[in-house]
Amino acid sequence: MAPVENNQEAVPDDAVRDSAEVRRWDLLRYGVATGLGLVGLGAINSRKPANAVVPDAGPVAEPTIPGVLDLYINEGYLKMVDDTLVYHRGFGERPTEARDPRPSLALTPAVFNATGEVVFSRSYPLNAALPPAGVPAPYKADPVNPGQYYIRRNYWASYFPQRVIIAETGSRLRFRIYNRLAKPHEFVLHGAGLDGGDATTGPIAPGSMAWLELDAPAPGTYIYSDPTNAPVERVLGLFGALLVIDPAFAWDVVPGRASFERQWVWICHAIDPEWARIEAAGGTVDPRTTRAVPRYFTLNGRSGFESLGLTKDPVLNLAAQEETLIAGYPRQLDVRKFGEGAEAGTLRGGQLVRMINPGLVAHQMHFHGNHLWTIRRDNVNFPRHDAFVSADGHIVVQQWEDVVELDPMSHKDCVIPLKRPPDAIDPVWFARTSDWQYPMHCHAEPSQTAAGGMYPGGLVAHWTLKGPAS
């Protein structure tokens, strides 16, 4: 089954006007309007209005080559949280046209493994157990700490959202990039080249293909994007994330540092419809004269109630739970160790959150309930002692914080402790019978009050401390 693309089943207004047989609202109402890559989730909602026009097969993908990942620079229209259709571009996995109701504008998660294969998978490690609805089940009750649990070490797989590419250490990354648009574009893996430089195809002419091959860089997080006319192409959707993971330390942030139960990837994005309108009409945005005014803010491609998994579509809600909404069972945490638990094979650590901002505005990721322990920024390990101030004015040290600053083209690795909140007094803690949910929202006000309506309509999520296990 072909993967479902982000915010699908939407067509531009001019395409609707060209057909007297289909209405825009029908497509929006019946379409898989907020779907992310759902391979392996089971049947996709395929309801269509009786009068829907079925598009032709469209362009044909190039024959695949083993060990090579094909990316197609496509364009199309995506439905936003308020049902507005906005023009986008993206690195898709198959060629589609601008008026395709299901444009391929984001890649289903793919893995370059050390044996030279490319495996499409929403979860990694590939052979690890899948956590139910994204939530790792506990090993057993902690007899010393009532209401808490022993957590399995090095056991559960993690789910990843669209746009994520995973590379195992020792793998060879091989890309074919097809530019299907009318202007030159480029594919760049920022900081993944030799000596920390960029790895790039260089400009790709319209209708042309370019190769990019490189050995997997050091373990960490990397952003890929099209830097042409920066930041315009990123804002239009030409971005994603590369994670490089050492299979021997698949549950460690990096070898010898904090271990985690499972990891989550949060990709933040800000969308400017006016920039999109100019480019869709064949113009070229000058970011110096046409200031960016983002109207939509997304987390892993969703906003507001869609990000929170509160739609009427249970399949899409499950995808949000697996990919975005952090959850786990409480455990007795040792922040000095973040490692082996009280019993062999168990873990004291929390869960890793890789926060990635390929956009153009800064975010302030604010967590209620528990603070996070920030341990890396832009693949630089934070020290535990001897803090210093970086050249851009940031304090560099491992620290607890409830607001994580996330600058454009930057990323941070944080551990969220799935522990009893410090303000939960004994009578409350021992009386609980259900899950406790805590919000996460961006403290940058525009991302909350833009087109999604009043708070919480923009860049939001929540994390869940699971209740007593049955």
N, C-alpha and C positions, 0 to 999 in steps of 0.2 A: 504494500500500500504506500503510495507516495506520501511524503510528509506534508502536513498541513502548515501553511505559512502564517507568519505573524499578521494578525488583523486582516483576515482574508474575507473573501466574498464581498468585495466592494469594487465599484467601477466608477470612473470619473463621470461628471455630469454630462459632458459632451457625448460620451458613449451611450448614456441613457437616452439622451435626446435623439440619437440616431436610430433608436428602436422604439416603435410604437407598441411593441408587444410586452415590454417589461417596465415596471415602475421602480424608481430608485428605492422607495421605502420597502418594497417587497424584497429586494436584494439584501437590504440592511437587516430587515426583520428576520429573514430566513437564513441569512448567511452565517458562516462560522466567523463572526466578526472580530473575535478577540483571541483566536487560537494561536498557540505557539506550537513548536515541533512536537507532535504527539505520537511518534512512532512507538509502537509497543503498548499504547494505552488502550487498544481495542477499537471498536467501531467509532467512527467519527459521525457526528450529526450531519446527515446528508439531505435533510429536508429541503425541497425547492418548491417555489410557487409553480402551479400547474402551467402558467404561461411563460416560464423562464426560457430565455434563449440559451441554448447550449453552444458555447464557442467551439470553433474548430480545434484540431489538435495543437495548432500553433507551431512554433519553430522546433526543430529536432535537435536534441543534445548531441554533442560530439561523442564518438565511441570512447568509452573509458579505457584507461591504461592502468594496470595494477600498480598500486603504490602511489598514484597521482591523484590529487584532489583538484577537481575542476570547479572554478568559480566563475559565474556569469554576472557581469555588471549590467543590471536591469533597471527598469523604471516602472512605476505603477502607482496606484492610489490605495491608501490604507484608511480605514475608518478610525476616527479618534473616539475618545470616551463620550463625547457629546454627539456622536453620529456624523460629524463633519468628515468629508473625504479630503485628504491632504496628499498631495503629490510627494513621492519618495523615490529614492534610488537605493540600491543595495547590492551586496555580494550574494547572489542567489546560487542555488545548486542545480538549476536547470534554466534554459532560456525561456523567457516569457516576454510578451509585448506589453506596452504601456496600458492598454485597455483590457488586459486579461483580468477577469474577476478574481483570480487567485494568483497574483503576481509573486514570483519567487524573489524575495528581497532580503532573505536571511537564510543562513545555512543551518541545517539540522546538525547538532553536535557531531563532530567527527574526531577519530583518534588515529594518529600516526603511531603505530606500535613499533617496538624495537626490531621486529622481524621483517619490516618493510611493507606492511599492509596498511590500508586505510579502512577503518571500521566505523560505520555510522552507528552511534550509540548515544542515547541520552544519559547513560550512567557510566561511571568509572569508579574503581577498577572494573574491568569488563566481566570478570568471573565472580565478583563479590555479591553477597546477598543484597537484594533490593529492599530497602526499608519501606514498610507498609505506609502508603500515602506520604512517603518521604520521611516518616518519623521512625528512627531506629528504636526497636524494642529493647527493653533492659535485659540484662543477664539474669539477675535475681534481686530480691530485696536485700538491702543493707541491714544486717542485724544490729549494728551498732548505732545507726542513725535512722530512726523511724521516719517513714514517709519518703525515704530516699533509696537509691538503687545502685547496685554494681552495674557498670556500663561496659559492654564488650569492647575490647581493644582490637583494632585492625581487622574489622569484620564487615561493616556496612559499606555498600556503594553510595555514591552521591549522584544526584540528578543535576543536569546542567541545562540552562536555557539555550535558545537559538543564538547563533553568532559565535558560539564557543568552539574553538579547535583545541584539542589536547594532543600534546606530543610527549612521548616517553623519551627519557634520556637515552642517547645512543641511536635515536631514529634519524632518518633522513627526510626532511620536509620537501616535498615536490608539488608545486602548484602549476596549473595552467589557468591563466586569467583571460577571459574573453570580454572585450569591451564591445557591447552591443548598442552603445549610445552614440549620439552625433558629435560629441566632444571628446578630446583626449582625457583619459583617466589613468590612475596609477594605483598600485597595491603596495603598501609599505608595512612591514613588521617593525614597529618602532623599538629600537634598542636591542633587537635580536640578531644583529649582524656581528661581524668581527669587531673585537675591542669595544663592544657596547654600542656600535653605530647602528644605523638603520639598514635593513635588508629590503631592497626595492626592485620592482620590475622596471622602473623608469616609466616615462609617459607611454601609454598604450594608445595608438591611433584608433579612431573610430573604425569598427568592423575588424579589428585586428586581435591577435592573441599573443600573449607573452608568457614566458616561463620564469619561474623563480625556484631555485633549489638551494638549500642550505642544511647544515647539520643543526639538530635541535640545540638551542642555546642553553644556558644554565637554568636549573629549575627556578620557576617564578611565574609572574604574570606579565603579559605583553599585550599592548593594544595594536591592532591592525586597522588601517584606515586609508582613505585617499586624501593626501595632503593638498591636492590641487585647489588653488584659490582658498586656502585655509581661512576660516574653518567651515566654509560653505558646504563642501561635499560631505563632511562629517555630519553636519546638521541635517542634511538631506537623507542620511542613513547609511553612508558608506563607511562602516566601522564594525569592529568586533573584537574579540579577545582570544589570545593564545595562552594556554596554560601548559607549562612544561613541568612534568612530574617524574620523579625517579620512582619506578615501580617498587624498588626495595624499601622506599620510605614513603609509600603512597598515602599514609595517614599522618605524616609530619609536615609542618609548614615548610621546613627545610631540615635536612638531617641534623640531629642533635639539638633541635629546638622544640617548640611546643608541638605536642600531639593533639589530634582532634578525633571526635567520633565520626562525623561526616562534614563535608564542606558545602558551602553555598556560594554561588556567584551572583552578585548584584551588579547589573549594568545600568547605569543612569543615562538618561538622554533628555534633551530639550529640543522641541520642534517649533520652528518658526514658519507659520503658514504663508506669510508674505514672501519670504525668501523662496519657498516652494512654488508659489504662484508665478513669480518672475521667471524661475528656471523652467517651469512647465510650459510657459509661453514662448520659450526659445531664447530668453534673455540671459544675461550673466549678472549675478549679484555682485556688487562692489561692497564688501563689508565695511569699508571706510566711510561710505556715503549713505548706505542703507543700513542703519543700525539694526542689530538683531533684537527682536522683541518676542521671545518664546511664549507660546500660548499653551503648549501641552508639555507635560513632564511625565516621563515613564520610568518604570523600574522593570527590567526584563521585558520591555515591550508593552506593559500594561499600566493603566492609570486607575486611581480611585478604587471603586467597587470591583473592577476587574482584577486589579492587583491583589485585592484582599480575598479573591475567590468567592465573591458574593453574587455571581451572575445566576441566571436560571439554567445554565448549561453545566451539568455535573462533570462532564469530561474536561471542560476548560477550568473549572474550579479545582479539580484534581491536579491539573498541570501546575496551577499556581501554588498549590500546597507542596507539590514535590520539588518545584524549582525555586521558589521564592520565600515561602512562609516558614521561617525557622521554627522547629519544634523538637522537643526531647524530654526525657524523664530526668527529674532532679537527681543530683549526685553530690556527695561530699567532695568539695573542690579544694585542691591544694595549688594555689596560684604560683607558689615558689617552684613547683615541679612540673605541672601540666603533663604528667606522664603516668607511670605505672600506678595502678590503684592499690587498694588494701588487699586484694587477692590477685594472684598471678593471672594474667590474661585480661584484667580489667583496667579501666582508665579513669583517671581523676580529672582529665581535661574536659573542655566544652566542645564547641563546634566552631569551625573556621568560617569566617565570612570574608570573601574577597570582594571588596567594593571598588568598582571600576567606573571612571568618568571619562568617556571619550568625547564629551560634549563641549560646550563653550561657556557654561556658567558654573560657578562654584556651588556645591551643596553642603549642607550641614545635617548629617544623618544623626537624628536624635532618638535614642532608645529610652523607653520607660522600663521600669522594673529593675533591671540590673545594668551596671556599667559594662563596657567592653574593655578588653586588654589589647591595646594596639602594639603590634610587634614588628611590623615591616611597612615601609613606604617605598614604592617604586623599586622594589627588589633590593632595597638596602635594609639590612637587619638593624633594628633599634637596640641599643645597649641597655642592660639592666642597671648599670651604674654609670657615673661620669657623663651625665647629660651635657649636651652642647646645643647651641643655636645654629641652625643651618643658614646658608647664604640668603634664603628667601624668608628668614624670620621665624621658622618653625622650631619648636623645642623637640629635640631628637632624644627620646628615651622611652623605654617601655613604660606604659602608664595606663591607669584606669581613666576612662572618659565616657560620658554619656552622650556627647556630641562629637562625631567624627567628621572633621573637615576634609572635604574631597574636592580638590582643585581640578580644573579642566586638564585632560590628558594625564591624569595621575591616578594611582590606585593604592589602596591600603589593605593589609592583611590584619584582621582582628579576630580574637577569640571571644565569643560570647559565652559566659559561664551559665550552664543550665543548673543553677543552684537555688537553694531557698533564698528568696529576696531578703535583704537585711532588715526590712521593716515588717516582716511577717512574724508577729509574736506567737508564742506557743499556742494559745487558745484558737487562733485563726488557722495556723499551719495544721494542727492536728484535726481540725474540724472540716477541712476541705474534702470535697467529694467529686470535684470536677476539674477540668483544665482551667488554668489561669492564663489569660491572654493579655499581652501588653503591646501598645502601639509603637510603631516606629514611623516617624514622619520627618521630612526635611524642614529644618528651622529657617531656611531661606524662604521667606513668605510667599514670593511669586509662585513657587512650585506647589503651593497648597491652595491658592485662591484663583488660579487661572481658569481655563475653560472647563475644567471638571466641576465647576461650581464651588460653593463654599467648602471649607475644610470638612472632611478629608477628601478632596477631589483630585489631587495630583499625585505626587511621588510619595506613596505611602505603602506600608506593609505592617505586619505584626509578628511577634514571636510568642510561642506558646510553651509554658511549663506544664507538662502533662500531669493529670491527676493520678490518683492511686491506680496502679495496674491491677487488672482482675486476675 
